[in-house]
Amino acid sequence: MATASLFDDGTPSSVVAWKQAASKGGLLVRSHITESQFLVLRTLIINSRAHAFNPARYQLTWRLGHARQLLRASTHFAHYVQAIRAGSLDGMGDFGPLRKQQYEILAAGRQSDKLRKCDETPINPSNTSWWRNTKIRLEANFGHLAGVAADSKFVAITDGQMQDKMSMQIKGVVECKSRARRSCGRAVDMQEAAMLVAWIKEFPGPQRRVLVSQDGREIYVTFAVYGEAWKKDYLRDGNLRLDARGFMRINRFGPWVINDADNMEEVAAILLAISL
C-alpha cells in the first residue's frame, strides 16, 4: 500500500516552500504563533467545522454510539437539554450547576458593564461534567542544551483534565478562555500546542491526545496525532530535519455552541465517548 504524503511535491526544504505548501493544503501557518515557534514545534494545525468530525478516524465509533445511549437514558441530561431549548437556567443533578454556569456565560456576553462581565471562572467547569477541575502543571523538559547552563524547559498549566478513575492517567486536557476564539489573538494556538507538547513530554505513551477548549460560548474538541518520527526526532533527540512524518497534526473540530441544544447533545456524546 502506498504511503500518503502531506505534500504532493515532496517535503518543503525551506521556510518559504513550507509556507506555500501549507497554504495550498489549507493548514494554519501564521495563526497565533510566530513562524519560528511554529517550525520549532513542528506542528500542523488543521481546523474543521463541527459537522466534519468523524468518530471512526479516532476509533470512537462504538464508544460514541454507547455514549449516546447512556445520555438518552439520563433524565438529568434530558432536563438539561430542555433547559437549553427553553432558555432557562433550570437543571437537575450534575447538570444543574453546569446549566447555571453556562447561563452566566451567556448573560455576561451581553454585558458591557465590567461589574457584570465574567472571567474564566464559570467557564472552567462548564464543559467538565466528566472532568476534574483541579489544574495540573505539565512540564516539557528538554535537558541541557549547548551553551545553556540550566535545563531548557517550559510549563503549561491546564484548566482541568479528564483522568481515568483507577490509574489517574490523563485522557484529555481542558483550556478555557472567557472570549470567543477569534478575538483571543495569536497566542491561543501557541498556548494549546505548547500544552500538548508538555503533556506528551512529561507523560509519554498514547499516540493520540485530546484537548477540549471552551472559548466563551464556543466549545472545540482537538485531537493531536503524531508518530514515532515526531516524538523521537523532536521530543527526544531534538532533531530538526524536515520530514513529512516528523510533524504532530492537531485536528481541531468546532465550534459547538453552549446555547444550542443540538450542539450540546452532540459534543456531550463526544466527550463522554472519550471518557469511556
C-alpha positions, 0 to 999 in steps of 0.5 A: 500500500502506498504511503500518503504524503502531506505534500504532493511535491515532496517535503518543503526544504525551506521556510518559504516552500513550507509556507506555500505548501501549507497554504495550498493544503489549507493548514494554519501557518501564521495563526497565533504563533510566530513562524519560528515557534511554529517550525520549532514545534513542528506542528500542523494545525488543521481546523474543521467545522463541527459537522466534519468530525468523524468518530471512526478516524479516532476509533470512537465509533462504538464508544460514541454510539454507547455514549449516546445511549447512556445520555438518552437514558439520563433524565438529568441530561434530558432536563438539561437539554430542555433547559437549553431549548427553553432558555432557562437556567433550570437543571437537575443533578450534575447538570444543574450547576453546569446549566447555571454556569453556562447561563452566566456565560451567556448573560455576561456576553451581553454585558458591557458593564465590567461589574457584570462581565465574567472571567474564566471562572464559570467557564472552567467547569462548564464543559467538565461534567466528566472532568476534574477541575483541579489544574495540573502543571505539565512540564516539557523538559528538554535537558541541557542544551549547548551553551545553556547552563540550566535545563531548557524547559517550559510549563503549561498549566491546564484548566482541568483534565479528564483522568481515568478513575483507577490509574489517574492517567490523563485522557484529555486536557481542558483550556478555557478562555472567557472570549470567543476564539477569534478575538483571543489573538495569536497566542491561543494556538501557541498556548494549546500546542505548547500544552500538548507538547508538555503533556506528551513530554512529561507523560509519554505513551498514547499516540493520540491526545485530546484537548477540549477548549471552551472559548466563551460560548464556543466549545472545540474538541482537538485531537493531536496525532503524531508518530514515532518520527515526531516524538523521537526526532523532536521530543527526544533527540531534538532533531530538526530535519524536515520530514513529512512524518516528523510533524504532530497534526492537531485536528481541531473540530468546532465550534459547538455552541453552549446555547444550542441544544443540538450542539450540546447533545452532540459534543456531550456524546463526544466527550463522554465517548472519550471518557469511556 
